[in-house]
Amino acid sequence: MRTLALLITCAVPVAAQDLQLELPIDCALGETCYIQNYVDHDPSEAASDFLCGSLTYDTHKGTDFGLPSLAAMEDGVPVLASAAGTVRGVRNDMRDVIYTPDLEGEINGRDCGNGVAIAHEDGWETQYCHMKEGSVVVLSGDYVEAGDILGDVGLSGRTQFPHVHISVRRDGAVIDPFAPDGHTTCDEPPFETLWNLPVDTPAGGLLNIGFADTVPEYASVKAGTASAQTLTPDAPIVLWAFAFGSRVGDTISISFDGPDGALFQTDDVLDRQQALFMRAGGLNPPDQGWPTGTYSGVVVHSRDGIEIDRQITTIALP
């Protein structure tokens, strides 16, 4: 995922006496992982993130660093300690499965799934949730440094996509690492954060795109198995996109070219807010079949006329 615009860069970490955090996941933020949800700052039944945006939900108490597919999770992405401290609790035996209501009895209040809680100095605590079954490599009482591996990103507990949820607390109170003083503004991000380096926070974008010979099932898009390896002359050409953080009025533009020039272009104006979503567009083959050569596709996610993300992909027809 290559985010081009509408990036908000949090300026500086907080004062040295407060907890300072490294990212809790070993990935390239904005490329191989992304931030799906932030802490909810709205005390009502509505929800609002620290930028007065929609990347959160009611009573959400942490920050979700997500992976673009189940395949990425299966490959293994480490969860890292964000700060030095002593492990005060672990869970490691819950299975990785997308949450549905019939699993409520199995979860039985263990919404965090497999995870690790770490106590830090001065009443600070971090908790890491939804880790992969059997992957946790630390024990209660262990001392860890910032950046030490705790386990792998998983799909355990109450979750519907692979991610690590990090909660930050001080003396039991939830702290948003992007707005640690609790004050939020809609016009600009807080000046100070708990992150030891600036963190870009796009308010939506593209997770993955690919070519296929039919509109893929949403499950295969989330699994990371939707893309064709090559095209065939007598099958449709479809370009699909998997994205996050849609708002009403956003536009997803899908286009692709063939060896002889432009073939397809469409602009899909979104009519609802969605945490995760997909769009696709394509063409049936001509009577004579598609010509051999290279086909290139472009997907652009725009908001209020401004491009917030763009991805490009190519595929061959041998």
C-alpha positions as CSV (number, residue, x, y, z in Angstrom):
1,M,0.0,0.0,0.0
2,R,1.5,3.3,-1.1
3,T,-0.3,6.3,0.5
4,L,0.2,9.5,-1.4
5,A,-2.0,12.2,0.2
6,L,-4.1,13.0,3.2
7,L,-1.3,11.6,5.5
8,I,-1.2,13.1,8.9
9,T,2.2,13.0,10.6
10,C,2.2,13.2,14.3
11,A,4.9,15.6,15.2
12,V,6.9,14.7,18.2
13,P,6.9,12.2,21.1
14,V,5.9,13.3,24.6
15,A,8.3,14.4,27.3
16,A,11.0,11.9,28.3
17,Q,9.4,11.1,31.7
18,D,6.4,9.5,30.0
19,L,6.2,6.2,28.3
20,Q,7.6,6.2,24.8
21,L,6.5,3.5,22.3
22,E,8.0,1.7,19.4
23,L,5.6,0.1,16.8
24,P,4.2,-3.2,18.2
25,I,4.5,-5.0,14.8
26,D,7.4,-5.9,12.5
27,C,6.2,-4.4,9.2
28,A,6.5,-1.5,6.9
29,L,3.6,0.7,8.0
30,G,1.6,1.8,4.9
31,E,3.1,-1.0,2.8
32,T,2.8,-4.4,4.5
33,C,0.6,-3.3,7.4
34,Y,-1.8,-0.5,8.2
35,I,-3.7,1.1,11.0
36,Q,-7.4,0.0,10.9
37,N,-8.8,1.4,14.2
38,Y,-7.8,4.0,16.8
39,V,-9.1,4.6,20.4
40,D,-12.7,5.8,20.6
41,H,-12.9,9.3,22.1
42,D,-16.6,9.8,21.9
43,P,-18.3,9.1,25.3
44,S,-21.7,8.5,23.7
45,E,-22.8,5.5,21.7
46,A,-21.3,7.1,18.6
47,A,-17.6,6.7,17.9
48,S,-14.8,9.1,16.9
49,D,-11.0,8.7,16.6
50,F,-8.4,11.3,17.7
51,L,-8.8,13.2,14.4
52,C,-12.6,13.2,14.7
53,G,-12.7,10.6,12.0
54,S,-14.4,7.2,11.6
55,L,-11.5,4.8,12.0
56,T,-12.8,3.4,15.3
57,Y,-15.9,2.0,16.9
58,D,-17.8,2.4,20.1
59,T,-15.7,1.8,23.3
60,H,-12.6,0.7,21.3
61,K,-9.7,1.0,23.7
62,G,-6.6,0.5,21.6
63,T,-4.9,0.8,18.2
64,D,-5.3,-1.9,15.6
65,F,-2.3,-2.6,13.3
66,G,-3.7,-4.8,10.6
67,L,-2.3,-7.1,7.9
68,P,-3.7,-7.0,4.3
69,S,-4.5,-10.7,4.1
70,L,-4.7,-14.0,5.9
71,A,-1.9,-15.2,3.7
72,A,0.4,-12.5,5.3
73,M,-0.6,-13.8,8.7
74,E,0.2,-17.3,7.8
75,D,3.6,-16.2,6.6
76,G,4.3,-14.9,10.1
77,V,4.6,-11.3,11.2
78,P,6.1,-10.7,14.6
79,V,4.5,-8.8,17.4
80,L,7.0,-6.6,19.2
81,A,7.2,-5.2,22.7
82,S,6.6,-1.4,22.3
83,A,8.6,-0.6,25.5
84,A,10.8,-2.3,28.1
85,G,9.0,-3.9,31.0
86,T,8.0,-7.1,32.8
87,V,5.5,-9.5,31.4
88,R,2.6,-9.8,33.8
89,G,0.4,-12.2,31.9
90,V,0.1,-14.3,28.7
91,R,-2.5,-16.4,26.9
92,N,-1.5,-18.7,24.1
93,D,-4.1,-21.4,23.5
94,M,-7.0,-19.8,21.6
95,R,-7.5,-20.8,18.0
96,D,-7.3,-18.4,15.0
97,V,-10.7,-18.0,13.5
98,I,-12.8,-15.1,12.2
99,Y,-15.3,-14.2,14.9
100,T,-19.0,-15.0,14.4
101,P,-21.7,-14.9,17.1
102,D,-21.8,-18.7,17.5
103,L,-18.3,-18.4,18.9
104,E,-19.4,-16.3,21.9
105,G,-19.4,-19.3,24.2
106,E,-15.9,-20.3,23.2
107,I,-14.5,-16.8,23.7
108,N,-16.3,-16.5,27.0
109,G,-15.0,-13.0,27.9
110,R,-11.6,-13.6,26.4
111,D,-12.1,-11.0,23.7
112,C,-8.3,-10.2,23.5
113,G,-7.6,-13.8,22.3
114,N,-4.0,-14.8,22.7
115,G,-1.9,-12.0,24.1
116,V,0.7,-10.5,26.3
117,A,0.4,-7.8,29.0
118,I,3.5,-5.9,30.0
119,A,4.0,-3.7,33.1
120,H,6.2,-0.7,32.7
121,E,7.5,1.9,35.1
122,D,5.3,4.6,36.7
123,G,2.0,2.8,36.4
124,W,2.2,2.3,32.6
125,E,1.0,-0.9,31.0
126,T,0.7,-2.2,27.4
127,Q,-1.4,-5.2,26.2
128,Y,-1.1,-7.0,22.9
129,C,-4.1,-8.9,21.6
130,H,-5.3,-11.4,18.9
131,M,-1.9,-13.1,18.5
132,K,-1.5,-16.4,16.6
133,E,-2.2,-19.6,18.5
134,G,0.9,-21.1,20.0
135,S,3.1,-18.3,18.9
136,V,3.7,-16.4,22.2
137,V,7.3,-16.9,23.2
138,V,7.4,-15.0,26.6
139,L,6.3,-16.1,30.0
140,S,4.9,-14.2,33.0
141,G,7.8,-12.7,34.9
142,D,10.1,-12.3,31.9
143,Y,11.7,-8.9,31.4
144,V,11.6,-7.7,27.8
145,E,13.2,-4.8,26.0
146,A,11.5,-2.6,23.4
147,G,11.6,-4.4,20.1
148,D,11.7,-7.9,21.6
149,I,9.5,-10.5,19.8
150,L,6.4,-11.5,21.8
151,G,4.8,-13.8,19.2
152,D,3.1,-13.4,15.9
153,V,0.0,-11.5,14.6
154,G,-3.0,-13.8,14.6
155,L,-6.8,-14.0,14.4
156,S,-7.7,-15.1,17.9
157,G,-10.4,-13.7,20.2
158,R,-13.1,-11.3,19.0
159,T,-11.8,-10.2,15.7
160,Q,-12.6,-10.5,12.0
161,F,-9.2,-9.6,10.4
162,P,-5.6,-10.4,11.3
163,H,-4.1,-7.7,13.4
164,V,-2.4,-6.9,16.7
165,H,-4.4,-4.6,19.0
166,I,-2.3,-2.6,21.4
167,S,-3.9,-1.0,24.5
168,V,-2.0,1.5,26.5
169,R,-3.0,2.2,30.1
170,R,-1.7,4.3,33.0
171,D,-2.9,3.4,36.5
172,G,-5.7,1.5,34.8
173,A,-6.9,4.4,32.6
174,V,-6.9,4.0,28.8
175,I,-4.4,6.3,27.1
176,D,-4.5,7.0,23.3
177,P,-0.9,7.0,22.2
178,F,-1.8,9.4,19.4
179,A,-3.5,11.8,21.9
180,P,-2.1,11.0,25.3
181,D,-3.5,14.1,27.0
182,G,-7.0,13.1,25.9
183,H,-7.6,16.3,24.0
184,T,-8.5,16.0,20.3
185,T,-9.1,18.5,17.5
186,C,-10.7,18.0,14.2
187,D,-8.4,20.4,12.3
188,E,-5.0,19.0,13.1
189,P,-3.5,16.1,15.1
190,P,-2.2,16.6,18.6
191,F,1.4,17.9,18.8
192,E,2.7,15.3,21.2
193,T,2.3,11.5,21.0
194,L,3.7,8.5,22.9
195,W,5.4,7.2,19.7
196,N,9.2,7.6,19.7
197,L,9.1,8.3,16.0
198,P,6.4,10.1,13.9
199,V,3.7,7.8,12.7
200,D,1.7,8.5,9.5
201,T,-2.0,8.0,10.0
202,P,-3.9,7.9,6.7
203,A,-7.7,8.1,7.0
204,G,-8.3,5.2,4.6
205,G,-6.5,3.7,1.6
206,L,-5.9,0.6,-0.5
207,L,-4.6,-2.7,0.9
208,N,-4.2,-4.8,-2.2
209,I,-5.3,-4.9,-5.9
210,G,-5.0,-7.7,-8.4
211,F,-6.2,-9.2,-11.7
212,A,-8.6,-12.1,-12.0
213,D,-10.8,-13.8,-14.6
214,T,-14.0,-13.2,-12.6
215,V,-15.1,-11.0,-9.8
216,P,-13.5,-12.8,-6.8
217,E,-15.3,-13.8,-3.6
218,Y,-14.7,-11.4,-0.8
219,A,-13.3,-14.3,1.3
220,S,-10.6,-15.0,-1.2
221,V,-9.7,-11.3,-1.3
222,K,-9.3,-11.2,2.4
223,A,-7.4,-14.4,2.3
224,G,-4.9,-13.1,-0.2
225,T,-5.7,-15.8,-2.8
226,A,-7.8,-13.8,-5.3
227,S,-5.2,-12.8,-7.8
228,A,-4.6,-14.8,-11.1
229,Q,-1.0,-15.5,-12.0
230,T,-1.6,-15.1,-15.8
231,L,-4.5,-14.2,-18.1
232,T,-6.1,-16.3,-20.8
233,P,-7.3,-15.2,-24.2
234,D,-10.9,-16.3,-23.9
235,A,-11.7,-15.4,-20.2
236,P,-12.9,-12.0,-18.7
237,I,-10.3,-9.6,-17.3
238,V,-11.3,-8.2,-13.9
239,L,-9.3,-5.8,-11.7
240,W,-10.2,-5.9,-8.0
241,A,-9.3,-3.7,-5.1
242,F,-9.3,-4.3,-1.3
243,A,-9.4,-1.1,0.8
244,F,-10.2,0.3,4.2
245,G,-11.7,3.3,5.8
246,S,-14.3,4.4,3.2
247,R,-16.5,7.4,3.7
248,V,-19.6,8.5,1.9
249,G,-18.7,10.2,-1.3
250,D,-15.2,8.6,-1.7
251,T,-14.4,7.4,-5.2
252,I,-12.6,4.2,-6.2
253,S,-11.3,4.6,-9.8
254,I,-10.4,1.3,-11.6
255,S,-8.7,1.2,-15.0
256,F,-6.5,-1.1,-17.0
257,D,-4.6,-1.1,-20.3
258,G,-3.6,-3.9,-22.7
259,P,-0.9,-4.3,-25.2
260,D,-2.9,-2.1,-27.7
261,G,-3.8,0.7,-25.3
262,A,-6.6,1.6,-22.8
263,L,-9.3,-1.0,-22.3
264,F,-11.4,-0.2,-19.2
265,Q,-12.1,2.7,-16.8
266,T,-14.8,3.2,-14.1
267,D,-15.4,5.5,-11.1
268,D,-17.3,4.0,-8.3
269,V,-18.7,6.6,-5.8
270,L,-19.1,5.0,-2.4
271,D,-22.4,5.4,-0.6
272,R,-21.5,4.2,2.9
273,Q,-18.8,4.1,5.5
274,Q,-17.0,0.8,5.8
275,A,-14.1,-0.4,7.8
276,L,-13.0,-2.9,5.0
277,F,-14.4,-3.2,1.5
278,M,-13.7,-4.4,-2.0
279,R,-14.6,-3.1,-5.5
280,A,-14.0,-4.7,-8.9
281,G,-14.6,-4.0,-12.6
282,G,-13.8,-5.7,-15.9
283,L,-14.6,-6.8,-19.4
284,N,-15.6,-9.9,-21.2
285,P,-13.2,-11.1,-23.9
286,P,-13.6,-10.0,-27.5
287,D,-14.7,-12.5,-30.1
288,Q,-11.1,-12.9,-31.3
289,G,-9.7,-13.2,-27.7
290,W,-7.4,-10.9,-25.8
291,P,-4.0,-10.3,-27.5
292,T,-0.8,-11.6,-25.9
293,G,1.3,-9.2,-23.9
294,T,1.4,-7.2,-20.7
295,Y,-1.7,-5.7,-19.0
296,S,-1.4,-3.0,-16.4
297,G,-4.0,-1.9,-13.9
298,V,-4.4,1.2,-11.7
299,V,-6.7,1.7,-8.7
300,V,-7.1,5.2,-7.1
301,H,-8.9,6.0,-3.9
302,S,-10.0,9.6,-3.8
303,R,-11.7,11.8,-1.2
304,D,-13.1,15.3,-1.8
305,G,-11.3,15.4,-5.1
306,I,-7.9,14.5,-3.5
307,E,-6.1,11.3,-4.2
308,I,-5.4,9.5,-0.9
309,D,-3.9,6.3,-2.3
310,R,-2.9,4.6,-5.6
311,Q,-1.7,1.1,-6.5
312,I,-0.5,-0.3,-9.8
313,T,-0.2,-3.9,-10.9
314,T,0.7,-5.8,-14.0
315,I,0.0,-9.2,-15.4
316,A,1.0,-11.1,-18.5
317,L,-1.0,-13.0,-21.1
318,P,1.5,-15.5,-22.5
